[in-house]
Amino acid sequence: MDQSATTSNGGYEELQQEQQQQRLMLFDSLIELCRNNISFFESDETETGLRLHGAFVGLIDHIEMAKPLVRMVHGFMHEYDFDPSVPGNGFRSFLYVVECCVSTALKLTRYVMENRSTILFRKAVYVKEVEAYNHLMASLCTCLQHTQTLREWTRDSGDLFPDESHSVEELFATGGIINQYCFYGRCLGFQFCDSIKPLLKFISIGMAGFSEGYYSEGGRLSKATSLMYTSTKYMLDPELRARRIVNISQNSNVDFCKAFWFLAESEMMHSLPSFVGFKVKVNRVITIPPEPIQLPRQAPTDNAPTETVFVDIPIPKSHGGAAPIKARLISAVKRKGMIGERSNSQRSTIHPASRGMVFHCHGGGFVAQSSKSHESYLREWAVTLNVPILSIDYSLAPEAPFPRALEEVFYAYCWALRNCELLGTTGERIILAGDSAGANLNLGCAMKAIELGVRRPDGIFIAYCPVLISFVPSPARMLCLMDPLLPFGFMMRCLKAYACPSREVLEENRKRHEQRLAIVNAGLQMRNNNVVGGSGATATRVAGGGQGEQDDNGNRTPDRSDSGDDNSMWEHLNSVNTVQLQNQHLSPVSDTASDTLALKSQSLGNTIDIISPDESNTITSLEEDSQPITLQQVNLNTERSNITVVDDLDMDMPSDISSEQNTNQYVSDFIERYVLDTTTNAAGEIEPILRPVSRSQSEENIVLDIGREAISVQNLQERVTSAASNFVSKVSSTLNSLTASKPITIGAAQGELQSNLDALIARSPSDEFIFHVPKDSHLSPYWASDDVLSQFPPTKILTVVLDPCLDDCVMFAKRLKSLNRSVSLDILPGLPHGFLNFATISKEAHEGSKQCVQRIAELLEISATAGDDTGPKQGCC
C-alpha cells in the first residue's frame, strides 16, 4: 500500500518536472527568436524599425522577469489541488495564461522573422502587435507577483482563500498596477480556444458600441445609427475598444450590465433555439401561484416516527411580498399527466412518466437572463437525458436582492416535489442543476431542504459556481481582470446588487409593496361591498356549474358563475394593473399572454384535466412559448363552492392603509369607465366587455384623432412640413451625437457625469470592493456548517481553468471531500465562464455541454446517450 502510494507520488512529481522543463524551453525559444529580430532591426533607422527593436528588447526583459516567478509558482501550486488526478486552482491558471501568452508571442515573433524581408511585410501593423504582447507580458508579471503575496497569506492554511485579516486593498498595494487595457485590445482572448476567440471579439465590439448608444441622447434612429458607426470604429481600433471596455467596467452601473446582457432576451435571440436547437415536444411557461404548501418531514433512517409530520413551506415575501413564480417546462416528449396534456389525447403519443427530473436554475450574475436565454442547451439536455427539465425564472437583483431569489427557488422546488405528476415524472430521482448564479441558488436550496427536513434532492450538478459571495481575494478571482465576458467591475456590481442592496432599492421595494397592498385591499373591499350590498343574495358557484342562482324570493336567475360579477371585475383589474409590478422583479421572458386554468385542489384528491392550448392545432411542434399557464387553486366546501382566487399579490396584509379610500375610488372609476359587462369566450374564460371611450387628442395618434371631414390639403401640407422638419432634426442630432462624448453616470449617490469614457487612466480595481457583505451561509454556501454539508447528496462540480470562480469550486469540493461526501470535480481548459451559452456555436463549448450531460446522467442513474427506456434517442432535427 505504502509502496504503491510512493510510486504514484513519484510519477506525479516526474510529470510536474517535465511540464516545467517544457514551459521553460518555450520561454527560451521565444527569447532566441526575439534576439534574432533585434539583430535584424538594429540597423533600421526608421521610426517603425526603432519601435520594433525596442518592443523585442522589452519582450525579452519581461520574459526574463517572468521565468523565476513561474518557477516559484510551479513549486507550490500542486499543494492547492483538489486531487492529484484533478490538477487545478488559481495558481495553475495563471501559469496557463502565461504559457498561452508565450505561445502566441512565439508564433508572432516567428512570423515576423520569416516575413520581415518581404515586400508585403507591413511593419506599421506588426509593431503594434509586438508592443501589445510586450505590455501583456508586463501585466502578467505583475499578476505573478500578486500570486506570490497570496501564497504567503495562505501558506499555513493551505486554502485558496486567505483569512479575513487580509484585504484586496492590501493585495494591490503590495505590487505594481495592473494594466487592464492590454487584455481587451489586440490580445483579446489569447488564452481561450480558437472557436471562442471570434465570439469574444464580437461581444467586446458589441459592448463598446452598445455603451455609446446606451448613454447617448436621442431617439431610436439616432441610437441605431450611432451603434453602427461606433461598432465599426471599435472593430478597426483595438486600442480604443480596450479603453472603452475597461472604463465601462469601472464606471458603469449595474443597470448597464443588465441592459447589455438582456440583449440575449430579444425576440430574434429567442427564436434561434427553435430553428438551430434540438426539437422538443413540450416547451411551455408555468406560473406557480404563491399558495401554502406542506411537505412531509423526512424521518431519520435510524429512528422513523410513527406518524407523518408535515412542514409548512414559507411563501417568498422578501422585497415585495408574495408573487407568482415563472418556470419553463421542457421535455423531449409528452408524458402522462404532464400539465397541458390530456392523458387520453389521440393526436400525439403520450409516453409514461419519467423516473427522473432536472430542476434547473439559470445563471446571469443574479441580475440578468432567464430560462429562455439558456434554452439552447436545455433543449439538448432534455433530448439527450430524455427527462423533463423545469427551469426557474427567479426574481432578479437589484429590484429583488437576497434572499428573494433563493426563497423562490426553494418554494418552486417544494412545489415540484408536491406536483411531480404535473411535470411528467414520478419523482424517483430529482437532480438540481445550474450554472453560475443559478448553481449558487441550487446549493442554497439544498441547504434549506436539509435544514427544514423536507426531501433532499437526489443529486446536485453545478457549473462554474460562486460559493463565496464576498470580496475575499484569491488567485482565480484575479482572472476577472482579463475576462472579456465577466470583467472585474461587472462581477463586483452584480454581487453588490444581490448581496448589498442600496437604500434607494430598499425604499423602492417598500413603495412597490405598499402599492401592491393598496391594490389588493381595494379589490377585497370592493368584493365585500358587492356581497353585502347584493340584496343578501348568496352566490353559489360550482366548478363546471351552469345551475344558476336564486334570489330572496326563490326565483332562479340566469347563471353568472362564468362571468362572476363579484370577482371578474377585480380579476381583470388585477391582471391589467399588477402585471407591471410582477414583471419588475421577474426574469424577463417573451411570454406575455396568460392562459389561466383553474385547478382543483390536490389536497382533496380531485382529478385535474387540463386542455392544452395547442391540442386543436394540427402542427406537430407543440412548443408553447407564447402561452404561459397560471395555476390557481379552487377550494371545495361541503355546502357551497367558492372560488378562492390566488392573487398575484401578498394576501397577508393590513387593511388600514391611508390611501385605501383613494384606491377604492380609483378602482370604481376604472370599472365604471372601461368595463361595460363580462362575457365568456369559447375556451370558457371570463373576458370583460370594454366600454368605448373617446380619447383626447393628446392620447390619439396625430393621423387618427380627426375625422375624414377635417382632412384638408392645408392639414396635409402642415403634416408633411412637420414630418420633414422632424426628420431633419433627427438627422442633425444623430450627426452631432456621433462626434460628441457620451456621459455616463458613475453612481446615484455621487450624481456626477463622466464626459468621456475613453480616458487613458483607469482607476484602481480595489475601489470596487468597498462594500460589506453579510456572512450568511445561504448567500455563501462555503460558510455552511459541517452538520449541513455532511448531509449533502452526491455532488458533481464542473468548472474551467480560466473561470474566476475556479477557486470557489475547488474549495467547496475539498470541503465536501473532507466530510466524506460523494463529490467529483471536472476542470475544462480553454473555455470561458458561461460557456454553456455558446454550446451551439462552439465545438469546444459543445463538448463541455456534453460533459455536463454525462455528469447529470450519472446522478440520474441513466445512460447519457439514451435516457429512459422509452422515448426518442439522442438526435437533432
N, C-alpha and C positions, 0 to 999 in steps of 0.2 A: 504493500500500500504506500509506504513512505517512498520506496524506490520509484514507483510509477509517478508519484507527485513530483519528485525531484526531476525526473526525466521530462515531465510536462513543463515544469518551470524553466528547465534548461532550454527546451525547444522554443519557448516563448521569448526568452532573453536573446537567443540567437536571431530570431525573427526581428526583434526590435533593433539589434545592432545592424542587421542587413538593411533595414529600412533607413536607418540613419546614414549609413555609408552611401546608399543610392541618392539620398537627398543632398548630401554634401558634394557628391560627384556632379549633380545637376548644377549646384552653385558654381563649382569650379569651371564647368563647361561654359556657363554664362559669362564668367569673368574673362575667360580666354577669348571669347568672341568679341566682347567689349573692347579688349585691348587691341584686337585686330582692327576694329573700326576706328579706334583712337589713332592708331598709326596712319591710317588712310586719310582721315580728315584733319590731321595735324598740319598738313601743308595747305589746307583750304582756307583762304583768307576772306572768303565771303561771309556775310552775316549768318547765313544759314549753316555754312560749314563750321563756323566757330560755335554756333549753338549746338550742333550735333556733337562736336568734340567735347564740349562741356557737359552735355547730357550723359554721354557714355562714361565720362570720368565720375560724375556724380553717382551714376548707377553702380559702378564698382565700389565706391565708398559705402554706399548703403548696403550692398551685399556683404561686404566685409564686416559691417556693423551687425548685420543680422545673424551671421554664422555662429558666433558664440552664444547669442541669445537662443537660437534654435537648439544648440547642444544642451543648454541648461533645461529648457522646457522638455526636451526629449528624454532627459534623465529622470524626471519625476512624473510625467503625465500618466503613466500606467497606474500610479497609485490611486487615481480617482475613477478608474473604470468600474462599471457595474460588475463585469465578469471578464476574465481573460479571453473568453471566446467572443465577447461583445465589446471590443475596444471602442471607446467613445466618450468624450467630455469636451468642455470648452477649450481646454489647453490643446488637445489634439486638433480641434477645429481650426485654431489659429495657425498651427503648423500646416494644416491642409490648405489654408488660404495662402500662406506664404509660398508653399510649393506650387500652387496654381499660378501665382504671380510670376514666379521664376520661370515656370514652363512657358507661359505666354510671352514673357520678355525674351526668352531664348529663341522662340520662333521669330519674333520681330527682329531681333539682332541678326539672326542668320539670314533673314530675307534682305536686310539692309546690306549685309556683307556680299551677298550673291548678286545684287542688282544695283549697287551704288555706282558702277562704272557704265551702266547702260544709259542710252539717251532718254528713255522714257522714265527714268527714276526721278521722282518728284521729292526733292529734298525738303521743300517747304511743308509738305504733308507729313513726312515721316519724322521730321524734327519734333513736331508736336506730339506724335505718338511716343517717341522715346522719352521726351520730357514728362509726359503723363505717367509713364511707368516709373520714372525717376521719383516723382512726387508720391506715387503709390507705394513704392518701396520704403520711402522715408516714413510715411504714415504707419506702415506695418511694423517698422522698427519701434515706433512709439508704442504701438499696441503690445508688442512683445515685452517692452519694459513694464507696462502695466500688469502683464501676466506675472512678472517676477514679484511685483508687490502683492498680488493676490496669493501667490504661493507662500509668501512669508506670513500672511494673515491666516492661512488655512493649513499650515504645515503640521501643527499639533493635532487638529481635529480630523483632518483627512476629508472634510466636507468641502463641497464646491461653493457653499455659501459661508462667508465669514460671519463672525458674531456681530452683535449689534453695536459693539464699540467702534466699528469701522464704518465709514460712510463713503458715498460716492464722491463727495466733495474732497475728501481726503485722498481718494484714489487718483483723481485727476490733478490734484495739487502736487503729487509726488513725481509726476512725469511731465513730459512735454505736451504741447497742444496737438490734438489730432486734427489733421486737415481732412475734413469730410468731403470736400469738393472733389477730390481725386477719385472717390468711389462712384460718383454719379456722372462723370464726363466720358472721356474716350475709353476708360477702362471699365465701364459699366457692365456688370455681370460676368466679369472674368472668372469668377470662382464657381460658376454654375455650369451645368451640362449644355451641350450645343443646342439642343431643342428648346431650352428655356431662355437663352440669351436674346433671341429676337423678340420674344414676348415681353421680357423685362424692358427692353429698349422702347417698344411700342407703348407700354404702360407709363414709362417715365416721361416720354414726349407728351402723352395724353395728359398726365398730371400737371406738367408745367403749362401746357396750353389751356387746360381747364381752369387753372388758377387765374389766368388772365381774364377769362370770361366771367368767372365766379365773382371776382372783386371789381369788375368794371361796371360802369353805369350805362344804362340804355336798355332798349328792348331786345327781343329775341333775334331780330335781324342783325343788330349791332353785335351781339354776343356771338352769334354763329359766324359772322364774318371775321370777328376777332379771333375766334378759335381756329379757323382755317389758316389765317395768316400766321398766328403765333406758333402753331404746331409745326408749320414748315420752317419757321425761324429756329425753333429749338431742335429740329431734326438736323439742320445744317450747321448749327453751332453747339457742339457738345459742352464747351466751357460755360456758355450762357445757360444751358439747360441745368448743368450741375449747380451753379449758383442759385438758380431759381428753386430747385428741388430742396436744397439744404435750407434755404431761408424760409421756404414754405413750411417745412417740417418743424422749424424752430419758432415760427411766428404765428402760424395759422391756428385757429381754434378747432375744437372737436367737431363743430358744425361743418367745416370744410372736409374733414375726414369722412363724415357721414355722407356728404353730398357726392364726393368723388367715388366712394365705394358703392353708393347706391346707383351708380351708372349701370351696374350689373343687374339692376332691378327694372330696367327699361323693358318696354313691350317687345322690342326687337330681340333683346337678350333672352327674354322669357320664352320666345318662340323657338329658339335654337334647339333646346333639347328634344323637342317634338320632331325635328327634321333630321338631326345628326345623332341623336342618342338612341338608346335601346327602346324598343316599343314595349309598353306596358298596357294592361287592360284596365287597371284601376289607378286613377290619379286624381284625387278629389280632396278638397279642403273641408275639414270638420271644425265647427265652432263648439267648444266644450263649455257648457254653462257653469257658472260658479255656484254649485249647489252642495249641500252637505253630503259627505261620503264617509262611510265606515268600512274598515277592513279588519279582518280577524288578526289578532296579535299572534305572531309566530312563537310557539312554545319552545322552550329549550328541549333538546333531544333527550337529555338525561332525566328530566322531570316534567312530563307533559301534564297539564292541568286537566281536570275532569270536565270542565265546561269551557266553551269558547268565549274569549274576551275580545271585544271589539274596540278598535282605536278610531277616534274621530280625526279625520284628516283636515287640517286647517285650510280654509279658503284663502287664497292670496289677496291681501288687502294693503300691503305696504305701498306707499307712494301713489295713492289714487283710489283706493278702495277696490272692492271686488269687480271684476270684469271678465268677459269671456276670454277663452284662450283658443287661438287658432292652431290647428295641426294639419299636416298633409299626410294622407294615407296613400302609399304607393305599393302596388302589388303587380307581379307579372301576370297573374291570372285572377279571375273572380272566384272567390271561395265561399263556401256555405256559411250563411249567417252574416256575411260581411255587410256593413252598413251601406245602404243604397242599392243592394242587390236582392232580388226575390229568390227565395230558396227553390221556388218552382218555376223559375224562368226557363223558357224553352228557346229563347233566341240565342243563347250562348251557353257554353259548357260551364257548369258550376263544379269546381273542384272541392275536395274535402278540406276541412280546416287544417291549417298548417300546425305542426307541433311547436314551432318557434316563432319569434317575432323580434325585430330590431327596433329599439326605441332610440331615436336619433336626435341629437341637438347640433345645430349648425354653428359654425364659427363666424367671426366678424368683429372681434375685439370688444364684445358686449355692446356695441353701438350701431352695428350695421348688418346688412344681409338678412336672408330669410331662407326658408326651406326651398323656395323657388330658385334662388341663385345657386343652390347646391344640388339641384335636381339632376344635373347632367351625370354625375357619378352615382347618385342614389338610384337612378333607373338601372344602371348596370348592376349595382349591388342587388337590387330586387330580382332581376332576371337570373343572375348567377347563383345567388343563395336560394332563390325561389321561396322566400318567406316575406310576409308583409313588413313594410317599414313605416313606422309612424314618426314623422319629423315634426318637432315642436317649433312654432313661431313665438318664442317668448318675447316679453317686452324688452325694449332696448333703452340703454342709457343715452344721454343724460336725463331724459324725461323719467325714466324708471330705473334708478340706481339700485345697488344692492340693498336688500335681498330680494327685490321683486322678481327678477328672472328666475332665481333659484326656487322661490315659492311656487311659481307657475310650473316649472319643470317637474317638481316633486308632485304637485297636485295632478298634473297630466299623467305622470307615471302611475299614481294610485288609481286614477280614472281608467287607465288602460288595464290595470290588474282586474278591476271590477267589471270591465266590459270587453273582455278578450274575444267573446264570440262576435261582437260587432266589428272587430278588426280582422276577422277571418283566421283566428288562431285559437288553439286550445290552451295556450299559455304555459306549456310544459317547460319551455326554455325561453326566457326573456333576457335579451342582451342589451345593455346600454352601449351606445356608440356615439362618438362625437369627435370633433376636431377643434383645436384652439380653445376659444372661449366656451364652446359647447362641451368640450371634454371636461373643462373645469366644472361646469354645471352638472355634468353626469356624476363626477366624483362627489360633489355636494349632495346630489340626490341619493346616492348610495349611502352616504353617511347619515342622512336624515331617516332613511328607511331602517338602518341599523339602530339608531337612537330611539325611534318610536316603536320599534319591534314589529313592523309590518314585513311582508315578504321582501327579502333582498333580491336583487337581480341575480341571474344565474351566471353572469359574466360581465366584464367591462372591457371595452376596447376604446382607447384614447389615442389620438394622434396629435403630435406637437402641442402638448398641453401645458399651460402655465399653472403650476401648483402653488406658487408663492407670489401672491399679488402684493408686492412691496417693492421698494427701491433698493433692496439688498443687491450689491454688485456681485457679479460672477463672470468668469471668462466668456461663457457663451452669450451672456447678455450684452457684452460689448460688440457682438456681431451685428446688432441692430444699427450701429454707427455706419455700416456699409451695406445694409439690406435695402434693396430698391422697393420691395413690397411692404416692409414693415420698418420704416425709418424710426430713428430714435424718438423724435418728438411725437410722432403719431402714436407709438406704443404707450408713451407716458401719459398722453392726454386721454387715451381710451381707458387706461387703468384708473386715472384720476376721476374721470367722468363716472365710472362704475362704482368705485370704492369710496370716493370722497366727493360727493356732490356739493356744489356751491350753495350758498344761501339763496341765491336767486332761483335756482332749480327747486329747492325745497319749498320756497314761498309759492312758486308757480304751481307745484303739485298740490299745495294746500288749497289754493284758489280753485283749481280744477276739481278737487274733491268736493268743495263746497258747492260748486255749480252742479255737479252730479247729484248731490244730496237734494238740492233745491228742486231739480227736475223730477226726481223720483218721488219726493214728498208731494209735489204738486199733482202728479198723476195719481198717487194713492188717495190724496184728499178729494180729487175730482171723482174718483171711483166710489169712495164712500158717500159723497154727496149724491151721486146718481142713485145709489142703493137706498139711501134714506128718503130722498125726495121722489121716489118712483111709485107713490101711492101704496107703499107697503108690499108691492109685488115682489115675489121671490123668484129669481131666475134660476130655473133648474136646467143645467146643461149636461148632457150625456154625450160622451165621445161617440161620434158617428150617429148622433141622435136623429133629429127630424121629428120629435114628438110634440113640439110646440110648447106653449106656456099657458098658464091660467091666470086670470086677473082675480080681483077680490070677489067677484060675483060668480066665479067658477066658469066663466066663458073662456073658451080656448082661443088664444090669439095666434097669429101667424108665427111660425118658428123663427127665432132670431139667434139661434145657437151658432149659426155660421158667421153671422155678421157681428154679434156680440156688442151691442151698443155701449155696455158698461166697460168694455175692455178694448174694443177695436180702435177707438179714437186715441186712447193713450198708447196702445201698442204702435200705432202709426206714428204718433208724435215721437215716441221713444226711439223708433228706428231711424227717424229723419234727423232728430236733433242731437242724438248721442253718438252717431257713427263717427263724427269727427273727434269726439272726446275719447272714444275707444281706440281709434287709429293713432292717437298721439303717442301712445306708448306700446303699440303692437308692431311687429315686424311688417314692413310694407310688402304686401303681395298684390298681385294683379287681380285677385278675385274680389269683386265688389258686390256682385249680386248675392242675395241671400235666399236660399231655399229652406224655409223654416218648416221643420217637421215636428209635430207634437208626438212625443213618445210616451208610452205608458210606463209608469214607474216599475222598475225591475224589482224593487224591494217587495212588491206584492205579487211577483211571479207572473205578470202579464206578458203576453207574447207581443212581439214587435214585428210589424210588416211594413217595410219601407220601400216605396216605389222609386226606383232610380229615375232621375230626370231624363236619362238618355235611353230608357228601355223602349220608347216608341220610335226611336231613331234606328234606321237600318244600317247606319255606318258602323263598321266593325271597331273602329277606335273609340273606346269609351273613356277617354280622358276628360275629366270634368273640372278643369281649372276654373272655369267661369262661374261655377255654381257651388259655393261652399254650403255645407249642411250644418244648420244650427240645431243643436239638441235642446229640447225643452222637456221639462218634467211635468207629468199630469198626475195629480193625486186623486184617487177614487175613494170617496167616503161611503159609508154604509147606506145612509138615507138619501144623500144627493151627491152629485159630482160637480165640483167646482174646479175649473181650470186654474191651476196655480201658475201664473206667468213668471218664469225665471228671468227677471230683468237683467239687462246687461250692466247693471249697476249694483252698488252695495246696498243691501236691504237692511242692514243693521245701522240705523242712523237716528239721530234725534229729530224730533218734529218741531222744535222751537227754533226755527231759523228766521232771522229778522226779515229776510226778503221773500218769505213764503207767500204773503198776500200778493206782492207784485208778480211773483212767478205764476201763481194761480190765475191772476188776471191775464197774464200773457198766454197761458195755455188756453184759456177760454176764448180769448180774442183770436188766437191762431185757428182753433177748430171752427169758430163761428165764421171766420173769413174764408177759409180754404176748404173745409170739409163739408160737403153737401149731404152725403149719405155714404153708406157702405154697401158693397156687393160681394159676391163670391164668384171667383173665376172658375175655369174648367178644372183646375187642379185642386179645387176645394179650399183655396186660400182666400183670406179676407183682404179686400182691396178697397181703399177709400175712393169715393167719387168726389173729385175736387171741384169746387165752385169756380167758374170762370170769373176772374177778377181783372179789371182793366188796370194796366200798369202805367206808371207815369213815364214821361218822356225820358227821364234820367235812367229808367230801368230798361228801356227798349233800345234795340239797335236803331241806328240812325236811318237805315233803309226801310225799317218795318214800322216805325212809330207814326206814320201818316197814312191817310187813306189814298186811294187811287185818284180821287178828285183833287187832292192837294199837290199832286206831282205836276210840275211845270218845267218848261225849258230853263227858266231862270233858276229854279231849285237845282236842276241837274248841273247847270254851269257852276253854281256855287259849290256843289259837292265835288265836281271834277277839280275845281281850283283848290279846294281844301285838301283833297287827296294828293294832288301834285305837290302842294306845299308841305304836307306831312312827309311825303316820300323824300323830297329834297332835304328836309330837316334830318330825317333818319340817316340818309347817306352821309350828310355832313358830320353828324355826331359819330357815325361809325369811323370815318376817316380820322376824326380827332382822337377817338379812343384808341386807335391803333398806335398812335405816336405818343400818347400820354402815359405817364407812370400810373400803375394801379395801386391804390391804397389798400391796406389790409388792417383789420382790427387785431391788435395784439391781445387784448383782454378787456372784458366788460368793466372790470374794476379800474383799469388804467385809463380807458377812454381815449386812447391815443391812436393815431393812424401812422403807419409807416408808408411813406410816399413811394418807396422803391424797394421791391423785393429782390432786386439784382445787386444787393450790396456785396462788397468784396470781403467784408469781415463778418465772420459768423460768431454767434455767442457761444459761451461755454456750454457743453452738454449738461453739466451739473446743475444748471439753472432749472432744468425740467424736474428735478427731484424734490423741490421744496413743497412738500405736502405730506400730511400724516395719514397713514393707512391703519385702520383698526386691525388688531391681531385676532382675527376670527377664523376658526378652523373651517367654517362653511365658505368663507371667502378664499382662504388659502388652505387647501387640504393638506399641505405639508405640515401644518401645525396640528393636525388631528392627533388625538391621544392614541397610545398603543392599544388601549382597550377597544377602540372603534376600528382601527386598522387591522387588528388581529381577527376581525370578523368579516373582512373583505372577501368577496368572491374571487375566483380566478380572474386575473387582470392581464391584458395584453397591451403593451405600450409600443407605439411606433413614432419615431421622430427622424430628423435628418441631421446630417453633420453640420449644416450651416444654419440651423434653427436657433434663434435667440433663446428659445425655451428648452434647449437641449439639456442644460444642467438641471432644470426643473424635473425633466423626465428621468434623468439618471438618478437624482437624489431620491425621488419618490419610489422608484423601482428598488433602490437599495434599502429603503425603509421597510417596504413590504417583504423583501427578501429576508431582512433581519428578524422579522416576526414569523418566519416560516410560512408565508403565504405564497400561493402559486402565482408567479409573475414572470413575464418574458419581456425582453426589450429588443427592438429592431431599430437600427440606425442606418439610414439610406444616404448614399453620397450624391452630391451634385444637384440636389433639389432644394427649392426654397420653402420657407414657411407658407402653408396654404397651397401646396402643390396639387391637392385633390381637385381644386377648381380648374386645373389645366389638364385633367386626365384625358379629355377628348382631343386635345391638340398637341400633346407632347408625348412622345414614346416613353421616355423615362418616367414621366408622371403617371402614365397609364400603368406601367409596370409596378409603380408604387401603390396605385389603387388596387391592383390585383393582389399585392401583398397584404393589404388591409382586408380584402375579402377572405383571403386564406386564414387570417387570424380570427376573424369573426366566425368563419365556418368551424374552426376548432372549438370555439366557445359554444356554438350551437350543436356541436357533435354531429355535423353532417359533412358531406363532401362538398368542396368548394366549386366543383365543376358541374355537379348535377342537382344539388339541393335536395329536396324531398323526393320521395319515390314517384310522386305524381307531379304533373305539370310539365312545362316545356323545359328543354335543356338550354344551356348557355348558347347565346347567339345574338346577332344584331341584324335587324331588318333595315 
